[in-house]
């Protein structure tokens, strides 16, 4: 499905930072310092202003485990364990297998980072299949929520906050004595960005291991079978296109990943809980923030844009 109309925008909210050409808020985000690249996929700061009594109902869909620090806003997340309400908090989110409904009242500021696949197992022995579609306190990963909440002084810039998170991660890695995540996991992660149409058998060959071992590693480090990892990657790329936070020159290639329109509608509805048309026609500010950060990382990884360069949707 090629996007023929602009994605709907919620007029009640305003970005505290950058925005797309369509007027949708986007985060400040960047790649980590080189020494942290095996552990961190992306750092982000999202600032969105809204009326104090405004209730936003949206959702997120992340393919990575996340550290999310909510500095403003009253949040509710519909998790696999039921609804979780929170205010100012530092939380560990496992990756999502489907869209996670989120609501927030008033203005909000969210700061955090996404982990590389395999990093959570390396740091804390976590198997992500137990954390998919769930959230937990930072102690789950051996982190101290008081330490992390203290990193973000009032008036700090997004870059200062990102640098503070990097320093905290260096301390965590040093304390844990962890070795870097399995290189096979990094191979699978790269394939999900560059060639998510690949078969699992071919992926195993590309990674240089037997298919059964690949499936065990992927379930441990991604929380799901490799076929599902690739299916989710295709859907997230298409969702980014539909929300206007993708490289428009890739539109045809993204659409050709699906056999036909009915295949796209079935897959998209199963993962996002709505049709592609509904996804375009409904404001999706939280989802767009999440998709835009992922897509920026993907385009840098496949060298379609230089790190820190202006993105095609700006």
C-alpha positions as CSV (number, residue, x, y, z in Angstrom):
1,X,0.0,0.0,0.0
2,X,1.5,3.3,-1.1
3,X,0.5,6.2,1.2
4,X,-1.7,8.5,-0.8
5,X,-2.7,10.9,1.9
6,X,-0.9,12.6,4.8
7,X,-1.1,10.7,8.1
8,X,-3.5,12.3,10.6
9,X,-2.0,14.7,13.2
10,X,-3.4,15.4,16.6
11,X,-3.8,19.2,16.7
12,X,-4.0,19.3,20.5
13,X,-0.4,18.4,21.0
14,X,2.8,20.2,20.0
15,X,6.4,19.0,19.8
16,X,8.9,20.4,22.3
17,X,11.6,19.7,19.7
18,X,11.6,18.7,16.0
19,X,8.7,17.6,13.8
20,X,8.1,15.9,10.5
21,X,7.0,17.7,7.3
22,X,3.5,16.6,8.2
23,X,3.7,18.3,11.6
24,X,4.1,15.1,13.7
25,X,6.4,15.4,16.8
26,X,9.6,13.4,16.6
27,X,12.3,12.7,19.1
28,X,15.8,13.9,19.5
29,X,17.7,10.6,18.9
30,X,21.2,9.5,18.0
31,X,23.5,6.5,17.8
32,X,25.6,5.7,20.9
33,X,29.3,6.3,21.3
34,X,31.4,3.7,19.6
35,X,32.4,1.9,22.8
36,X,28.7,1.4,23.6
37,X,27.6,0.3,20.2
38,X,27.5,-3.4,21.1
39,X,25.1,-2.7,23.9
40,X,22.9,0.3,22.9
41,X,21.0,0.6,19.7
42,X,19.7,4.2,20.1
43,X,19.3,7.0,22.7
44,X,16.3,9.3,22.6
45,X,14.5,12.2,24.2
46,X,10.8,12.9,23.5
47,X,9.2,16.1,24.6
48,X,5.5,16.7,23.7
49,X,3.3,19.5,25.1
50,X,-0.5,19.1,25.6
51,X,-3.3,20.7,27.7
52,X,-3.1,19.5,31.3
53,X,-6.4,17.6,31.1
54,X,-5.8,16.2,27.6
55,X,-6.0,12.4,27.4
56,X,-4.0,10.8,24.6
57,X,-4.8,7.2,23.6
58,X,-2.2,5.7,21.3
59,X,0.3,2.8,21.4
60,X,3.9,1.8,20.9
61,X,5.5,-1.1,19.0
62,X,9.2,-1.6,19.7
63,X,11.3,-4.5,18.4
64,X,13.9,-3.8,21.1
65,X,14.0,-4.0,24.9
66,X,13.9,-0.4,26.2
67,X,14.9,1.6,29.2
68,X,12.2,4.3,29.4
69,X,12.4,7.1,32.0
70,X,9.1,9.0,32.2
71,X,9.8,12.5,33.5
72,X,6.4,14.1,32.8
73,X,2.9,12.8,32.2
74,X,0.5,10.2,33.8
75,X,0.8,7.0,31.8
76,X,-1.1,3.7,31.5
77,X,0.3,0.8,29.5
78,X,-1.8,-2.3,28.6
79,X,0.8,-5.0,29.2
80,X,0.6,-8.8,29.0
81,X,0.1,-8.7,32.7
82,X,-2.8,-6.2,32.5
83,X,-2.9,-2.4,32.8
84,X,0.0,-0.7,34.5
85,X,-0.3,3.0,35.6
86,X,2.7,5.1,36.3
87,X,3.7,8.7,36.7
88,X,7.4,9.8,37.0
89,X,9.3,6.5,36.8
90,X,12.2,4.6,35.3
91,X,11.2,1.3,33.8
92,X,12.5,-1.6,31.8
93,X,10.2,-2.6,28.8
94,X,10.6,-5.9,27.1
95,X,10.2,-5.9,23.3
96,X,6.7,-6.0,21.9
97,X,5.2,-8.8,19.8
98,X,2.2,-6.7,18.9
99,X,1.2,-3.1,19.4
100,X,1.0,-2.1,23.1
101,X,-1.8,0.3,23.9
102,X,-0.6,3.4,25.8
103,X,-2.5,6.4,27.2
104,X,-1.1,9.5,28.8
105,X,-2.6,12.6,30.4
106,X,-1.1,16.0,29.8
107,X,2.3,16.9,28.5
108,X,5.0,14.3,28.6
109,X,8.7,13.9,28.5
110,X,10.2,10.5,27.9
111,X,13.9,9.8,27.9
112,X,15.6,6.5,27.3
113,X,17.5,4.0,25.2
114,X,17.0,0.9,23.2
115,X,19.2,-2.1,23.9
116,X,20.9,-4.1,21.2
117,X,19.6,-7.6,20.7
118,X,21.4,-9.9,23.2
119,X,22.5,-7.1,25.5
120,X,20.0,-7.8,28.2
121,X,21.0,-11.5,28.3
122,X,24.7,-10.5,28.4
123,X,24.2,-7.9,31.2
124,X,21.6,-9.7,33.4
125,X,21.0,-13.2,32.1
126,X,17.5,-12.2,30.9
127,X,15.7,-14.4,28.3
128,X,13.5,-12.0,26.5
129,X,10.7,-14.5,25.9
130,X,9.7,-13.9,29.5
131,X,9.7,-10.2,29.0
132,X,7.9,-9.6,25.7
133,X,4.9,-7.2,26.0
134,X,5.8,-6.6,29.7
135,X,7.5,-3.9,31.8
136,X,9.4,-4.1,35.1
137,X,11.5,-2.1,37.5
138,X,15.1,-1.5,36.6
139,X,16.3,-3.9,39.2
140,X,15.3,-6.6,36.7
141,X,18.4,-5.7,34.8
142,X,20.6,-4.9,37.8
143,X,20.0,-1.2,37.5
144,X,19.2,1.3,40.3
145,X,16.1,3.4,39.5
146,X,17.2,6.1,41.9
147,X,20.5,6.5,40.1
148,X,18.9,6.7,36.7
149,X,16.2,9.2,37.8
150,X,18.9,11.5,39.2
151,X,20.6,11.8,35.8
152,X,18.2,14.3,34.4
153,X,18.5,17.7,36.0
154,X,15.9,20.3,35.2
155,X,16.9,22.5,32.3
156,X,19.3,19.9,30.9
157,X,19.5,19.6,27.1
158,X,18.6,16.4,25.2
159,X,22.3,15.9,24.4
160,X,23.3,16.3,28.1
161,X,20.8,13.7,29.1
162,X,22.0,11.3,26.4
163,X,25.6,11.7,27.5
164,X,24.5,11.1,31.1
165,X,22.8,7.8,30.1
166,X,25.9,6.7,28.2
167,X,28.0,7.3,31.4
168,X,25.6,5.3,33.5
169,X,25.6,2.5,31.0
170,X,29.4,2.4,31.1
171,X,29.2,2.0,34.9
172,X,26.7,-0.8,34.6
173,X,28.8,-2.7,32.0
174,X,31.9,-2.4,34.2
175,X,30.0,-3.6,37.3
176,X,28.5,-6.6,35.5
177,X,31.8,-7.7,33.9
178,X,29.7,-8.8,30.9
179,X,31.2,-9.8,27.6
180,X,29.7,-8.4,24.4
181,X,26.5,-10.0,23.0
182,X,26.7,-13.1,20.7
183,X,27.8,-12.0,17.2
184,X,25.2,-14.3,15.7
185,X,22.5,-12.2,17.4
186,X,24.0,-9.1,15.8
187,X,23.9,-10.9,12.4
188,X,20.2,-11.6,12.8
189,X,19.6,-8.0,14.0
190,X,21.2,-6.7,10.8
191,X,19.2,-9.0,8.6
192,X,16.0,-7.7,10.1
193,X,17.0,-4.2,9.0
194,X,18.5,-5.0,5.6
195,X,16.7,-8.1,4.3
196,X,13.7,-9.2,6.3
197,X,12.3,-11.2,3.4
198,X,15.2,-13.8,3.9
199,X,14.2,-17.3,4.8
200,X,15.2,-18.7,8.2
201,X,17.2,-21.4,6.6
202,X,19.1,-18.9,4.5
203,X,19.6,-16.7,7.5
204,X,21.2,-19.6,9.4
205,X,23.6,-20.1,6.5
206,X,24.4,-16.4,6.4
207,X,25.2,-16.4,10.1
208,X,27.3,-19.6,9.8
209,X,25.4,-21.8,12.2
210,X,22.8,-24.6,12.2
211,X,19.2,-23.6,12.0
212,X,18.3,-25.2,15.3
213,X,21.0,-23.2,17.2
214,X,19.9,-20.0,15.4
215,X,16.4,-20.6,16.6
216,X,17.5,-21.1,20.2
217,X,19.6,-18.0,20.2
218,X,17.0,-15.8,18.6
219,X,14.3,-16.9,21.0
220,X,16.6,-16.1,23.9
221,X,17.8,-12.7,22.6
222,X,14.7,-11.5,20.7
223,X,12.0,-13.3,22.7
224,X,10.4,-15.0,19.7
225,X,11.3,-17.3,16.8
226,X,13.3,-15.9,13.9
227,X,10.4,-16.1,11.4
228,X,8.4,-13.8,13.7
229,X,11.3,-11.4,14.1
230,X,11.5,-11.0,10.3
231,X,7.7,-10.6,10.0
232,X,7.7,-7.9,12.7
233,X,10.5,-6.1,10.9
234,X,8.6,-6.0,7.7
235,X,5.5,-4.6,9.4
236,X,7.4,-1.9,11.3
237,X,9.1,-0.7,8.1
238,X,5.7,-0.5,6.4
239,X,4.2,1.3,9.4
240,X,7.0,3.8,9.3
241,X,6.2,4.5,5.6
242,X,2.5,4.9,6.4
243,X,3.2,7.4,9.2
244,X,5.6,9.4,6.9
245,X,8.8,8.6,8.8
246,X,10.6,6.5,6.2
247,X,12.5,7.2,3.0
248,X,9.8,7.6,0.3
249,X,12.2,6.2,-2.3
250,X,11.8,2.8,-0.6
251,X,8.0,2.8,-0.8
252,X,7.7,0.4,-3.7
253,X,10.4,-2.0,-2.3
254,X,8.6,-2.1,1.1
255,X,5.2,-2.8,-0.6
256,X,6.7,-5.7,-2.6
257,X,7.5,-7.5,0.6
258,X,3.8,-8.5,0.7
259,X,2.2,-10.8,-1.9
260,X,-0.7,-8.5,-2.5
261,X,-3.0,-5.9,-0.7
262,X,-5.0,-8.5,1.2
263,X,-1.7,-10.1,2.5
264,X,-0.6,-6.7,3.8
265,X,-4.0,-6.0,5.4
266,X,-4.0,-9.3,7.2
267,X,-0.4,-9.0,8.5
268,X,-0.8,-5.4,9.5
269,X,-4.1,-5.9,11.3
270,X,-2.8,-8.9,13.2
271,X,0.2,-7.0,14.6
272,X,-1.2,-3.4,14.9
273,X,-4.9,-4.2,15.7
274,X,-6.1,-2.0,12.8
275,X,-6.0,-1.8,9.1
276,X,-3.3,0.2,7.2
277,X,-6.0,2.7,6.3
278,X,-7.1,3.2,9.9
279,X,-3.4,3.5,10.9
280,X,-3.0,6.4,8.5
281,X,-6.3,8.1,9.3
282,X,-5.9,8.0,13.1
283,X,-3.4,10.3,14.9
284,X,-0.6,8.1,16.2
285,X,1.9,10.5,18.0
286,X,3.4,7.9,20.4
287,X,3.6,5.3,17.7
288,X,5.2,7.7,15.3
289,X,7.8,8.7,17.9
290,X,8.8,5.1,18.3
291,X,8.8,4.3,14.6
292,X,10.8,7.4,13.7
293,X,13.6,6.5,16.2
294,X,13.8,3.0,14.8
295,X,13.8,4.1,11.2
296,X,16.5,6.7,11.8
297,X,18.7,3.9,13.2
298,X,17.8,1.6,10.2
299,X,18.7,4.2,7.6
300,X,22.0,4.9,9.3
301,X,22.8,1.2,9.5
302,X,22.1,0.6,5.8
303,X,24.0,3.8,4.9
304,X,21.0,5.6,3.3
305,X,21.8,8.6,5.5
306,X,24.9,9.6,7.5
307,X,24.8,9.5,11.3
308,X,23.2,12.6,12.5
309,X,22.2,13.8,9.1
310,X,18.8,15.4,8.2
311,X,16.3,12.6,7.7
312,X,14.1,12.3,4.6
313,X,10.9,13.1,6.5
314,X,12.2,16.4,8.1
